[in-house]
Amino acid sequence: MSVPASSQRLLAFDPGVTPKSGGLPGLDVLTKVVDSINLFGIIAVVGALCVSGVVWAWGHHSGSHGTEAKGKQGALISAGCALLLGAANGIVVFASNLGTQVH
């Protein structure tokens, strides 16, 4: 079944929507809020990493292999969260640039 040429042009319509900086009021405030949330998350991850290190050491020195494993797991998860928080802007920019190449 073939689609008529007029319908094909309708499917390929480009609405011309692109992100624009400063288009809405309050964009600066929203940016500051998101920056603050990211900073809060990074501070929380530092705390979680410290607690995980203490649990890891406690488990190692007390001979509790389960506690030691949980400390290691917490340290790895904290490091992964720090990586994601630090790279969040770059990941979004990469995905956005990749999305603009789709035609």
C-alpha positions in Angstrom: 0.0 0.0 0.0 1.6 3.3 -1.1 1.0 6.6 0.6 0.2 9.6 -1.7 2.8 12.3 -2.1 0.6 14.9 -0.4 0.4 12.8 2.7 4.2 12.2 2.7 4.8 16.0 2.8 2.5 16.3 5.8 4.4 13.6 7.6 7.7 15.4 7.0 6.5 18.8 8.2 9.1 20.7 10.3 7.4 22.8 13.1 10.6 24.9 13.5 10.7 24.6 17.3 14.1 25.2 18.8 15.1 25.9 22.4 15.6 29.6 23.1 17.4 31.2 26.0 15.5 33.9 27.8 12.1 33.0 26.3 10.2 32.8 29.5 10.3 35.0 32.7 11.8 33.3 35.7 14.3 31.2 33.7 17.2 32.6 35.7 15.5 31.7 38.9 14.8 28.2 37.7 18.5 27.8 36.6 19.6 28.8 40.1 17.2 26.4 41.8 18.4 23.5 39.6 22.1 24.5 40.4 21.2 24.5 44.1 19.6 21.1 43.9 22.7 19.8 42.1 24.9 21.3 44.8 22.8 19.8 47.6 23.0 16.4 45.9 26.8 16.6 45.6 27.1 17.5 49.3 24.7 14.6 50.2 26.9 12.2 48.1 30.0 13.4 50.0 28.3 12.6 53.3 27.1 9.2 52.0 30.7 8.4 50.8 32.0 9.2 54.3 29.5 7.1 56.0 30.1 4.2 53.6 33.8 4.5 54.3 33.2 4.2 58.0 30.9 1.2 57.5 33.5 -0.4 55.3 36.2 0.1 57.8 34.0 -1.0 60.7 33.1 -4.2 58.9 36.7 -4.9 58.0 38.0 -4.4 61.5 35.2 -6.2 63.3 35.3 -9.2 61.0 31.7 -8.7 59.7 32.0 -9.5 56.0 28.4 -8.5 55.4 28.9 -5.0 56.8 32.2 -4.7 54.9 30.4 -5.6 51.7 27.6 -3.1 52.4 30.3 -0.4 53.0 31.9 -1.2 49.6 28.5 -1.2 47.9 27.7 2.2 49.4 31.1 3.6 48.3 30.5 2.5 44.7 27.0 3.8 44.6 28.1 7.1 46.0 30.9 7.4 43.4 28.4 6.6 40.7 26.0 9.2 41.9 28.8 11.8 42.1 29.7 10.9 38.5 26.1 11.4 37.3 25.6 14.6 39.2 28.9 16.0 37.9 28.1 14.9 34.3 24.4 15.8 34.3 24.8 19.0 32.3 27.2 17.3 29.8 24.9 14.3 29.4 21.9 16.5 28.6 23.8 18.7 26.2 25.1 15.5 24.4 21.6 14.0 24.1 20.2 17.4 23.0 22.8 17.8 20.3 22.3 14.2 19.2 18.5 14.8 19.0 19.0 17.9 16.8 20.7 15.6 14.2 17.6 13.4 13.7 15.8 14.3 10.5 
